[in-house]
Structures are given as structure tokens and as C-alpha cells.
Amino acid sequence: MSADLAVRARRLRRTFGAFVAVDDIDLDVPRGSIYGFLGPNGAGKTTTIRILCGLLEPSGGEATVDGVDVVKDSEGVKARIGYMSQKFALYNDLTVDENIAFYGDVYLVPRSRLAERRAFALTMAGLLGRERSITGTLPVGIKQRLALGCAILHEPRVLFLDEPTAGVDPLSRRAFWRLIHTMREAGVTVFVTTHYMDEAENCGVVAFIRAGQLVGLGPPRQLRLQGDHGDLVRVRGVARERLLGDPRVRSLTPMGAAWHLRLARPEDAVSLARDLGVEVERIAPSLEDVFLEACEGKQPEKQA
């Protein structure tokens, strides 16, 4: 394995009966990077993460995390990583301090380091002085930061975050991403899934997964510039019903008060503007436009 890669996978595959959840994907995650893993629900994101964390054995292929084989030494992988699931994995009926102590034991944090790491987690979550608070009573954003602190008590070199900001308010999401950037600057590799395209812009590399297959890969700016996007336009002040069924409109996506339209032909913009009586503006694609284009359409039927 290259010393420059924190995660490497080749032809990684996972099946559940006849269903193929992860379909021969390759991954190269540079050390010290923020790697975004994006896809619709059911695309295979969580299954991939569980394989890479040593929690689920692959049906085929190979993968290493921090140089350790996920099949041959899954316990070695677990010792080197932090993992934060969608539900934060905290015990709501325990106090803040009890959760920190529990995860300190789980991650075998040495007693000589535990006091310092406890203070780190409390500071990160903004909970100094609230150590005896019941975790279930905390606001979601603070609970989220506490969960992150618990996940990195043992100072892992690779951190897996599975939709860590789902359902969190914008200010808390921004604060959480400041913490992620701080960890990256300290040399931690962060592998993160998210449904928020503004968060994906923070990633050095983004991978799109659909039906268990990678369908896009690259830095956000590069993904936006790839391909011919002359068919992408924006219209405002038009009801959805006027656009549905129009043969000139291949797809439409709501973007705030406007619609982003993929046209069947770029030249259709002129006749569409005339018939709708509004401006049809040619635009450069956002990352969300690129993501939807990569992931739209009928998912392939796959058999094990």
C-alpha cells in the first residue's frame, strides 16, 4: 500500500443474498484529506463504511485502512479509527462524563491520557461545567460535538463520519465543520458522507456512489467543470406544471425560488424562453447539479 493513502480498496464488493450493495468499487483516500462520499439513500455508503471500519466482512475484493487489512486484522483497524454513525452512538440516559468514561474504556485510552482527553472532549462540545448533565437532554448540535469528541478520544489517524450533521441546524453544522478542518490540519484523515452539497464543497475529493457503483470522482471544482453543460439553464417565476411533460425539458430541479433545467438540446433555450415568456439563463453547474446528473436515471439491476 502507498504510504500516501489512508484508505485503499480494490474491487470491494458486498452482497446480501441476490442484492449487491457494494459493487466492485476502488477507493484511494489520501492521508490528511477530507474525502466526501455522496449518494442517494440505499446507494451503499453506510455498507462501505462498515466494511472499512472492520464491522462487516466484504464479499469480495480487498481494503486496507492506515495500512491494516480490514479482513485479516479487523481489530487492528478498529484500534486505528474513529467512527461516528448517523445516530451519534451516545447513551442518552448517561451523563456527559459517563459517556466520555465509557468511550475511554472502549478505546483503551491510557489512564495517563484520559484526563487530558476528557478535557479536550468537553471543550470541543462546549460542556465544561456541565459534566453531570444527562446526555439525552442536550441540544442536537451539542450532542453531535460530544459524539465527535468521544469518537476521537483515542486520537485516531482515520475518522469515519456517516451523515454526522443530519437534522442539525445551519449554525451547528458550520461549527462542526470547523472542527473537521481543525482535525485535518492536525493530520487526521476524514472520510465523510453527507446529503448537504455545501458541506461537500469542503472536501478535497468527492466520490459519487449510486447502486453500489462509483459514478463520479474528483475535487468539487473539477467535477463542476467536467463535461458539456451547455444544456443547463435556470428559469424563475414558472409553475412546475408548465415544465412537466415539455419535450424540451429533460429534467428539472428546484433551486430556491428558481428551477434548474436540463434541456434535450441546448438550442431549445430560445423557443422555451419565447413560449414561457420568461428569461432562460444559461448557467454553470453547481455541485448539486453534477451530483443529480451522475445519480439520476434507472439504477441497474444487479445480481450476486
LOLORO-601834 format. One record per residue (C-alpha): x negated, y negated, z; residue number from 0. Coordinates in steps of 0.05 Angstrom, whole numbers, plus 5000, padded with zeros to 4 digits. Example, Ala and Ser with C-alpha at 12.3 -4.5 7.8 and 13.67 -1.06 7.14 Angstrom:
BEGIN
4754, 5090, 5156, 0
4727, 5021, 5143, 1
END
This chain:
BEGIN
5000, 5000, 5000, 0
4976, 4930, 4984, 1
4954, 4892, 5046, 2
4993, 4832, 5020, 3
5060, 4868, 5025, 4
5101, 4874, 5089, 5
5153, 4918, 5056, 6
5144, 4963, 4995, 7
5196, 5010, 4966, 8
5196, 5052, 4903, 9
5258, 5086, 4874, 10
5292, 5081, 4941, 11
5358, 5118, 4940, 12
5413, 5136, 4988, 13
5476, 5176, 4974, 14
5537, 5193, 5015, 15
5567, 5253, 4981, 16
5581, 5233, 4909, 17
5575, 5159, 4926, 18
5509, 5125, 4911, 19
5499, 5067, 4960, 20
5426, 5051, 4941, 21
5406, 5068, 4870, 22
5331, 5074, 4857, 23
5311, 5004, 4877, 24
5240, 4977, 4882, 25
5221, 4923, 4932, 26
5157, 4883, 4943, 27
5162, 4835, 5002, 28
5101, 4791, 5012, 29
5074, 4783, 5082, 30
5093, 4719, 5116, 31
5151, 4705, 5069, 32
5226, 4695, 5075, 33
5258, 4746, 5029, 34
5332, 4738, 5014, 35
5374, 4799, 4998, 36
5441, 4778, 4969, 37
5500, 4817, 4943, 38
5575, 4825, 4950, 39
5606, 4867, 5005, 40
5591, 4940, 4994, 41
5532, 4926, 4948, 42
5483, 4966, 4991, 43
5449, 4911, 5032, 44
5460, 4940, 5101, 45
5445, 5011, 5079, 46
5378, 4987, 5050, 47
5361, 4951, 5115, 48
5379, 5011, 5157, 49
5332, 5054, 5115, 50
5275, 5003, 5121, 51
5286, 4999, 5196, 52
5278, 5075, 5203, 53
5351, 5083, 5224, 54
5374, 5121, 5163, 55
5335, 5171, 5122, 56
5334, 5157, 5047, 57
5360, 5210, 4998, 58
5301, 5196, 4952, 59
5242, 5151, 4939, 60
5193, 5122, 4989, 61
5184, 5060, 5030, 62
5134, 5030, 5078, 63
5142, 4973, 5128, 64
5080, 4940, 5155, 65
5041, 4998, 5125, 66
5082, 5052, 5160, 67
5122, 5104, 5123, 68
5196, 5099, 5141, 69
5207, 5174, 5136, 70
5142, 5202, 5163, 71
5139, 5155, 5222, 72
5206, 5122, 5235, 73
5188, 5109, 5308, 74
5125, 5073, 5286, 75
5167, 5029, 5241, 76
5215, 5013, 5298, 77
5158, 4991, 5342, 78
5134, 4940, 5289, 79
5200, 4908, 5270, 80
5256, 4865, 5298, 81
5327, 4878, 5276, 82
5387, 4833, 5285, 83
5453, 4862, 5260, 84
5515, 4825, 5238, 85
5546, 4832, 5307, 86
5484, 4806, 5344, 87
5478, 4871, 5385, 88
5484, 4836, 5452, 89
5522, 4865, 5512, 90
5577, 4815, 5526, 91
5590, 4839, 5597, 92
5517, 4829, 5618, 93
5486, 4763, 5639, 94
5436, 4728, 5594, 95
5379, 4751, 5639, 96
5405, 4823, 5639, 97
5406, 4825, 5563, 98
5335, 4799, 5559, 99
5312, 4850, 5611, 100
5347, 4906, 5574, 101
5314, 4890, 5507, 102
5248, 4880, 5542, 103
5253, 4953, 5565, 104
5277, 4977, 5497, 105
5219, 4944, 5461, 106
5169, 4965, 5515, 107
5146, 4894, 5527, 108
5088, 4898, 5577, 109
5105, 4871, 5646, 110
5046, 4823, 5640, 111
5080, 4792, 5580, 112
5154, 4796, 5599, 113
5158, 4732, 5640, 114
5128, 4691, 5582, 115
5172, 4725, 5530, 116
5234, 4715, 5575, 117
5219, 4641, 5579, 118
5210, 4639, 5503, 119
5278, 4672, 5491, 120
5313, 4626, 5540, 121
5281, 4564, 5509, 122
5298, 4587, 5439, 123
5371, 4597, 5458, 124
5375, 4533, 5498, 125
5394, 4573, 5560, 126
5344, 4551, 5612, 127
5383, 4544, 5677, 128
5439, 4588, 5650, 129
5405, 4655, 5660, 130
5464, 4682, 5701, 131
5517, 4663, 5650, 132
5558, 4722, 5623, 133
5537, 4730, 5551, 134
5608, 4740, 5525, 135
5627, 4670, 5548, 136
5573, 4636, 5506, 137
5589, 4597, 5442, 138
5574, 4638, 5380, 139
5516, 4595, 5358, 140
5480, 4600, 5425, 141
5494, 4675, 5428, 142
5464, 4681, 5359, 143
5400, 4647, 5381, 144
5397, 4691, 5443, 145
5404, 4753, 5400, 146
5346, 4729, 5357, 147
5304, 4717, 5419, 148
5319, 4788, 5443, 149
5302, 4817, 5374, 150
5233, 4787, 5375, 151
5214, 4795, 5449, 152
5160, 4845, 5428, 153
5132, 4797, 5375, 154
5145, 4840, 5314, 155
5109, 4826, 5249, 156
5171, 4840, 5206, 157
5241, 4816, 5223, 158
5305, 4842, 5191, 159
5367, 4797, 5196, 160
5432, 4824, 5169, 161
5480, 4765, 5157, 162
5458, 4732, 5222, 163
5498, 4668, 5212, 164
5565, 4697, 5190, 165
5621, 4657, 5223, 166
5574, 4605, 5253, 167
5585, 4531, 5247, 168
5540, 4490, 5199, 169
5500, 4456, 5254, 170
5485, 4522, 5288, 171
5466, 4552, 5221, 172
5417, 4496, 5208, 173
5386, 4504, 5277, 174
5380, 4579, 5266, 175
5344, 4569, 5200, 176
5295, 4521, 5233, 177
5277, 4579, 5279, 178
5267, 4625, 5219, 179
5219, 4575, 5187, 180
5181, 4569, 5252, 181
5172, 4645, 5254, 182
5150, 4647, 5181, 183
5098, 4593, 5196, 184
5073, 4639, 5252, 185
5063, 4695, 5202, 186
5126, 4735, 5212, 187
5158, 4765, 5150, 188
5234, 4754, 5149, 189
5280, 4798, 5108, 190
5349, 4767, 5110, 191
5418, 4778, 5080, 192
5467, 4721, 5074, 193
5530, 4701, 5038, 194
5512, 4627, 5041, 195
5477, 4602, 4979, 196
5450, 4541, 5014, 197
5414, 4588, 5061, 198
5387, 4629, 5003, 199
5352, 4566, 4978, 200
5307, 4572, 5039, 201
5279, 4638, 5015, 202
5213, 4644, 4977, 203
5242, 4702, 4937, 204
5314, 4724, 4927, 205
5338, 4792, 4904, 206
5409, 4804, 4879, 207
5438, 4873, 4891, 208
5503, 4899, 4860, 209
5529, 4970, 4866, 210
5463, 4992, 4896, 211
5421, 4965, 4839, 212
5377, 4903, 4835, 213
5405, 4856, 4783, 214
5363, 4794, 4795, 215
5297, 4776, 4828, 216
5254, 4715, 4836, 217
5245, 4648, 4871, 218
5311, 4608, 4873, 219
5285, 4555, 4825, 220
5261, 4607, 4775, 221
5328, 4643, 4778, 222
5365, 4579, 4763, 223
5321, 4565, 4703, 224
5324, 4634, 4672, 225
5367, 4649, 4612, 226
5411, 4606, 4567, 227
5462, 4568, 4609, 228
5490, 4524, 4553, 229
5558, 4555, 4564, 230
5564, 4529, 4636, 231
5608, 4467, 4646, 232
5644, 4430, 4701, 233
5715, 4402, 4699, 234
5755, 4364, 4751, 235
5828, 4349, 4761, 236
5854, 4412, 4725, 237
5900, 4463, 4756, 238
5875, 4535, 4756, 239
5937, 4558, 4718, 240
5916, 4515, 4658, 241
5849, 4551, 4654, 242
5871, 4623, 4666, 243
5882, 4661, 4602, 244
5848, 4609, 4558, 245
5806, 4650, 4510, 246
5752, 4596, 4512, 247
5741, 4607, 4587, 248
5701, 4669, 4603, 249
5701, 4658, 4679, 250
5718, 4603, 4728, 251
5692, 4589, 4798, 252
5718, 4537, 4847, 253
5662, 4489, 4869, 254
5691, 4439, 4918, 255
5742, 4396, 4880, 256
5716, 4420, 4813, 257
5714, 4483, 4771, 258
5651, 4514, 4741, 259
5669, 4548, 4676, 260
5631, 4598, 4634, 261
5653, 4587, 4562, 262
5658, 4640, 4509, 263
5617, 4594, 4464, 264
5580, 4530, 4482, 265
5615, 4493, 4425, 266
5682, 4506, 4457, 267
5669, 4449, 4506, 268
5692, 4397, 4454, 269
5760, 4429, 4440, 270
5771, 4445, 4514, 271
5759, 4372, 4533, 272
5808, 4349, 4479, 273
5863, 4398, 4499, 274
5856, 4387, 4575, 275
5848, 4312, 4569, 276
5790, 4311, 4619, 277
5715, 4306, 4616, 278
5680, 4373, 4606, 279
5609, 4363, 4633, 280
5552, 4409, 4615, 281
5513, 4426, 4678, 282
5452, 4464, 4702, 283
5470, 4526, 4743, 284
5467, 4527, 4818, 285
5440, 4589, 4853, 286
5513, 4608, 4867, 287
5528, 4605, 4792, 288
5469, 4651, 4778, 289
5489, 4699, 4834, 290
5560, 4704, 4808, 291
5537, 4715, 4737, 292
5490, 4771, 4759, 293
5541, 4805, 4803, 294
5605, 4796, 4763, 295
5637, 4848, 4719, 296
5656, 4921, 4729, 297
5610, 4958, 4775, 298
5580, 5020, 4743, 299
5609, 5087, 4763, 300
5553, 5128, 4794, 301
5548, 5200, 4815, 302
5497, 5231, 4861, 303
END
